[in-house]
Amino acid sequence: MSAGAAGQEPCELTPAAWGERLAGLYREIGTRTMRELPIYHDVLDVEAVGFTSLNGLTIGIVVTPWFMNVIVPVAEGSVGASVTLELPAGCFAFTIGDVAGVGPIASCSLFSPMFEFEDMAAARAAAKAAMAALMTAHDEEPDTEQAVTTSRAIDRRAFLRGTLSERRA
């Protein structure tokens, strides 16, 4: 399935506004049910990172104290089903879920739990580097100077393969 076929622009919100709405819901979930669990990393907050439109599809990363996921709203799908989305960096498996307040979403886990991040700045940098890598074709370099700066500390191909390693200068 191509990225454009997975879903529609949610409720005519901008991608950034949709991401903020989703982050707000995860903040409530964190306060209500996750805070007392052993996977909750107290130094982190919930934040929507890099939500943008790709071929009419909203995509971005949500960072929470218990996970970091690439998230895409979808028009339909059975909870727990897997869907493959084609992004500029390649094809990735996403799992369908449902979040009350936004409806069905497809998510691709990047990290869980989140204890390897010392602080929110480190988690945010990893999320920005991941978005830059996902939006960059294998034979291209990231377009923005910010993406290049944040991806220098993280080997983006290793990040997407799940073998994240930090580069030392």
Beta strands, then each sheet from edge to edge (+ up, - down):
strand 1: 47-54
strand 2: 57-63
strand 3: 68-73
strand 4: 82-87
strand 5: 90-99
strand 6: 103-111
sheet 1: 1+ 2- 3+ 6- 5+ 4-
end
